[in-house]
Amino acid sequence: MNSAIKAALLSAFICPGTGQWWLKQRLVGSGFMLVSVICLGYLMLELVARAQVIVTQIVNGEIANDLVSIYAEVSAIPAEAMGTMNLLTWVFIANWLLSILNAYWLGTQADKAAD
C-alpha cells in the first residue's frame, strides 16, 4: 500500500489530520485537528447547555417527568441553536473531507519524491 492511501485512510478513519502527521506534515495536520476539536467542542457545549435547560425545567415541574414529554422537549431545538449547529456540522464534515483529500495529495507527492 502506498503512502497516499495510508495517509488518506488514517485521516478518514482515525481523525482529520492524522494522515498529515504520518507524512511528517505536522503543521497542516495540527490545523485539521484544531478545526475538528473546535467544532466538536462548541457542539458539545451547545448540547450540554440545552440539556441543562431541560433538566432545570424538569426539576421545576415545567416538563413532566416522563419519556414522552422529555423526548418532545429534546426534539424541539430552538431555531438559533439549530442554525449554528448545522453550520458547525458542515464545517466539521468539510474539514474531514479536505483532510482526506489533502492527505492523499501529500502522500502522492511523497511517493513521487521517493521514486
N, C-alpha and C positions, 0 to 999 in steps of 0.2 A: 504494500500500500504506500503510495507516495505521500509526501509532506502535505500537499494541498488537501487531500481527502482527510487525512488525520486531523489537520488543523480545523477544517470545517466541521468534522464530527465532534471534536472537543467543544467548539463554540456552540454547536447545535444541541448537544445532549448534556453538557455539564453546566456551563454558564457562559453568557456572552463575554468574550474577551479571553477565554482560556486557550483558544487556538492561537491567538496572537502571542500570549505568554509562552506557549510551547515553541513558537517560532522566534523567540527572543525579541519580540516587539513589545516590550513591557509598557511603554507609554501609551501606545494605541490600545492594548488590551486593558490597561487600567482605565482608560477613558470609557470603553464599552461597559466595563464592570461598574464604574461610578454612576453612569446614567441608569443602569439597571437597579442599583441599590437605591438611588434617589427616588425613582418611580415606585418601586416596591415599598419603600419606607413611607412615602407620602400616602400611598393607597392603604397601607396598614393603619396609619394614623387616622385617616378618614373612617375606616371601618370600626376602629376601636371607639372613636368619638361617637359614631352612630349607635354602637352597642351600649355605650354608657347612657346615652339619652333614653334608649328603650328600657334599660334596667331601672333607671330612675322613675320612668313612667309606670313601670310595673310595681315598684315599691310604693309609689304614691297612690296606687289604685286607679290610675288613669287608663291603664290597659289591664284587661282580665288576665289572670294567671293561668291561661290555658293555651294549648298549642296552636289552635286556630287563630286566636287573637294576636299572639306573638308573631306568628308567620305572616299575618296580614300587615303588621307594623314593619317587620323586617323587609317585606317586599315593597313597601311604599317608600322608595328612596326619593328624597327631595330633588327637584329639577336642577338646582345649582350644584349639588354634590354629584349628580349623575353626569353633568357636563364635564366637570373636572376629572372624574374617574374615567370617563370614556377617553378623554384626551390623553391622560397618563397611560391608559391601557394601550392605546395606539402608538404612543411614543415608545413604550416598552417593547411592543411587537416589532416595530420598525427598527429599533436598536438591535434586537436579537437577529433579525434577518440581515441587517447590514453587517453585523459581526460575523455571521456565517460567510457571507459573500466576501468580505474583506479578508477573512482567514484563508479562504480558498485562493483568493488572488495573491496574497502574500506567500502562500505555500507554493503556488505555481512559479512565482518569481524566485523563491529559494531553490526550487527544483531546477530551474533553468540556470541559475548561478552555479549549482553544483555540477552540472554537466559539462 
